[in-house]
Amino acid sequence: MSQHCTRRWWLGAAVGICLILVGFGTSFADPPVRDPLSTWNDSPSKKAITAFVRRVTTEGPDFVAVDDRIAVFDNDGTLWCEQPVYVQVAFALSRVRALAPEHPDWKDRLPFKAVLDGDHRALAAGGQKGLVEIVAATHTGMPVDEFQSTVSAWLHTARHPRFQRPYTECIYQPMVELLAYLRSNGFKTFIVSGGTTDFMRPWALEAYGVPAEQVVGTTFKTRYEFKEGRSRIIIQPEIDLVDDHAGKPVGIERAIGKRPILAFGNSDGDFEMLEYTTSSPGPRLGLIVHHTDAEREYAYDRQSAIGRLDKALDEAPRKGWIVVDMKSEWRQVFPTLKQ
Amino acid sequence: MSQHCTRRWWLGAAVGICLILVGFGTSFADPPVRDPLSTWNDSPSKKAITAFVRRVTTEGPDFVAVDDRIAVFDNDGTLWCEQPVYVQVAFALSRVRALAPEHPDWKDRLPFKAVLDGDHRALAAGGQKGLVEIVAATHTGMPVDEFQSTVSAWLHTARHPRFQRPYTECIYQPMVELLAYLRSNGFKTFIVSGGTTDFMRPWALEAYGVPAEQVVGTTFKTRYEFKEGRSRIIIQPEIDLVDDHAGKPVGIERAIGKRPILAFGNSDGDFEMLEYTTSSPGPRLGLIVHHTDAEREYAYDRQSAIGRLDKALDEAPRKGWIVVDMKSEWRQVFPTLKQ
């Protein structure tokens, strides 16, 4: 081969190598940047969240190992709409109506009579005790899988009275994005809710990307049963843990066994969870959804019977908790419905 | 450029591209195949395990989605040595001796007196009630993090009386490999043990690769405390759940919320967990470690006070559970000690 040709050969080889490298380089590069928090305005809360995530995922004094990146989220009023009544209460009332034919005595017996008559005043008069009776009658005494099937079936047909869409479409799109954003940064995301674990597990994966084993909630005692070759877990009419207020850190310790580094709530029921998360050395972030948007969702705080936010709102500045103003900080509230 | 040279140029480019592709191909290829279960002999149990994993991870009628690939493992006698006494009992007795100076009354009070005198007969005579008293005195009434630090410190210095190595080096190497093998096939691996959650969480990640939130065990009730700017979870002297026998499926439901597809135990205490796992449609695998190796570890089953394996051994053939013969199926029992 002439020297000339040899040089050409090498030139060709080099160009070939370059072409390939450019090709691979392109295919390896990140896809065009899409904002993972696109439904959040570029307001203080979003900046605080992204700054925190950068801080704990960047090598340095505040770096947090992946195993310790635990984020906990309240559900009602934090991940989905809790007005005009908690979704689980709407479910329980609907179950009373559905089960009434099997319980003829209910039509004369409070609190069931109040539900069947649509008598909200009598129902409210029954207070906590009445509600416990309703929950026991509709949530216990059956296998867990049977209860969960009932929940799934109900969610399939029930509609939010104001928004006329399935409750699982009354979840907050900015929070769904935040959960995914945290997970893509190595966080494990947990739900820690006053609602019952059994009620949330059937749909939390599809709605939030949170698997059953990362759903922590109020629990009933259960017992194991093996009968005619079938094994089942039967829900007992006895509370095991009320996962609210001081019960939230207890539930977190029991289910997770680590102190979270990020907690997100919306009411005084989340106070202790926020406090437990943020009152320890190292980088910590506490956040509160403030419902300020009567037009797109609801506006309520100190005076609300559901999701009352009073003490936590007062303490937030002192504790360094970030109060997210729904109206000004969320570009969109609910997911865009698929046509 | 002459036609000759142009051809050379193309030839060079092609060779360049090929060189690069071969290079990338090599770097992308799997590393040289290393058996992930190298301490298992190629015996029936290993074949059954690998066949099961292939079955549930291969597209087809028995494919199981990653989210449902839940595997549960007993700890004592399944993942680590439980003879001559449960490690947690050795820890409790050691704590009684360490705390004795703060409790002068213990030297005259059973069951503590029996521990301090090394009087095993008196200790055994105290039975379950005595043990509960010892556990309450050594495991409760303190913050969880303080208890866990005590466990870590003890494990650092304590040695197994026969093998003269740290207890965390008396884990079973074949099981450590199996846990990793399952995880590399998309499984989530959980510990479900009669031992307490608080006792296992401090070391389960390092020993088994199982994070705190995947450790399910016996629990005490706890309460949340906020004092002088510090928040803590205090362990109460009251049992919350005994995660043994029928308590295991209950613990699984509470912590995981899904029926596992694989369960591994070694004693009758695991019977209900094995039964719950395997008595449901779809691919299921139940396994039992049979301690048959008096030379390298221990040989015991029906007559043992610790880790009795009787009913489950009888039922195994009928239930399709695989009994792993330690002596013939495990090439190695404990990890090779680092020098």
Boltz contact constraints between the chains, C-beta under 6 A:
constraints:
  - contact:
      token1: [A, 5]
      token2: [B, 5]
      max_distance: 6.0
  - contact:
      token1: [A, 5]
      token2: [B, 8]
      max_distance: 6.0
  - contact:
      token1: [A, 8]
      token2: [B, 5]
      max_distance: 6.0
  - contact:
      token1: [A, 8]
      token2: [B, 8]
      max_distance: 6.0
  - contact:
      token1: [A, 8]
      token2: [B, 9]
      max_distance: 6.0
  - contact:
      token1: [A, 9]
      token2: [B, 8]
      max_distance: 6.0
  - contact:
      token1: [A, 9]
      token2: [B, 12]
      max_distance: 6.0
  - contact:
      token1: [A, 12]
      token2: [B, 9]
      max_distance: 6.0
  - contact:
      token1: [A, 12]
      token2: [B, 12]
      max_distance: 6.0
  - contact:
      token1: [A, 12]
      token2: [B, 13]
      max_distance: 6.0
  - contact:
      token1: [A, 13]
      token2: [B, 12]
      max_distance: 6.0
  - contact:
      token1: [A, 13]
      token2: [B, 15]
      max_distance: 6.0
  - contact:
      token1: [A, 13]
      token2: [B, 16]
      max_distance: 6.0
  - contact:
      token1: [A, 15]
      token2: [B, 13]
      max_distance: 6.0
  - contact:
      token1: [A, 16]
      token2: [B, 13]
      max_distance: 6.0
  - contact:
      token1: [A, 16]
      token2: [B, 16]
      max_distance: 6.0
  - contact:
      token1: [A, 16]
      token2: [B, 17]
      max_distance: 6.0
  - contact:
      token1: [A, 17]
      token2: [B, 16]
      max_distance: 6.0
  - contact:
      token1: [A, 17]
      token2: [B, 20]
      max_distance: 6.0
  - contact:
      token1: [A, 20]
      token2: [B, 17]
      max_distance: 6.0
  - contact:
      token1: [A, 20]
      token2: [B, 20]
      max_distance: 6.0
  - contact:
      token1: [A, 67]
      token2: [B, 211]
      max_distance: 6.0
  - contact:
      token1: [A, 201]
      token2: [B, 257]
      max_distance: 6.0
  - contact:
      token1: [A, 211]
      token2: [B, 67]
      max_distance: 6.0
  - contact:
      token1: [A, 212]
      token2: [B, 257]
      max_distance: 6.0
  - contact:
      token1: [A, 212]
      token2: [B, 258]
      max_distance: 6.0
  - contact:
      token1: [A, 213]
      token2: [B, 256]
      max_distance: 6.0
  - contact:
      token1: [A, 213]
      token2: [B, 257]
      max_distance: 6.0
  - contact:
      token1: [A, 222]
      token2: [B, 250]
      max_distance: 6.0
  - contact:
      token1: [A, 222]
      token2: [B, 253]
      max_distance: 6.0
  - contact:
      token1: [A, 224]
      token2: [B, 246]
      max_distance: 6.0
  - contact:
      token1: [A, 224]
      token2: [B, 249]
      max_distance: 6.0
  - contact:
      token1: [A, 224]
      token2: [B, 250]
      max_distance: 6.0
  - contact:
      token1: [A, 224]
      token2: [B, 272]
      max_distance: 6.0
  - contact:
      token1: [A, 231]
      token2: [B, 275]
      max_distance: 6.0
  - contact:
      token1: [A, 231]
      token2: [B, 276]
      max_distance: 6.0
  - contact:
      token1: [A, 231]
      token2: [B, 279]
      max_distance: 6.0
  - contact:
      token1: [A, 233]
      token2: [B, 253]
      max_distance: 6.0
  - contact:
      token1: [A, 246]
      token2: [B, 224]
      max_distance: 6.0
  - contact:
      token1: [A, 249]
      token2: [B, 224]
      max_distance: 6.0
  - contact:
      token1: [A, 250]
      token2: [B, 222]
      max_distance: 6.0
  - contact:
      token1: [A, 250]
      token2: [B, 224]
      max_distance: 6.0
  - contact:
      token1: [A, 253]
      token2: [B, 222]
      max_distance: 6.0
  - contact:
      token1: [A, 253]
      token2: [B, 233]
      max_distance: 6.0
  - contact:
      token1: [A, 256]
      token2: [B, 213]
      max_distance: 6.0
  - contact:
      token1: [A, 257]
      token2: [B, 201]
      max_distance: 6.0
  - contact:
      token1: [A, 257]
      token2: [B, 212]
      max_distance: 6.0
  - contact:
      token1: [A, 257]
      token2: [B, 213]
      max_distance: 6.0
  - contact:
      token1: [A, 258]
      token2: [B, 212]
      max_distance: 6.0
  - contact:
      token1: [A, 272]
      token2: [B, 224]
      max_distance: 6.0
  - contact:
      token1: [A, 275]
      token2: [B, 231]
      max_distance: 6.0
  - contact:
      token1: [A, 276]
      token2: [B, 231]
      max_distance: 6.0
  - contact:
      token1: [A, 279]
      token2: [B, 231]
      max_distance: 6.0
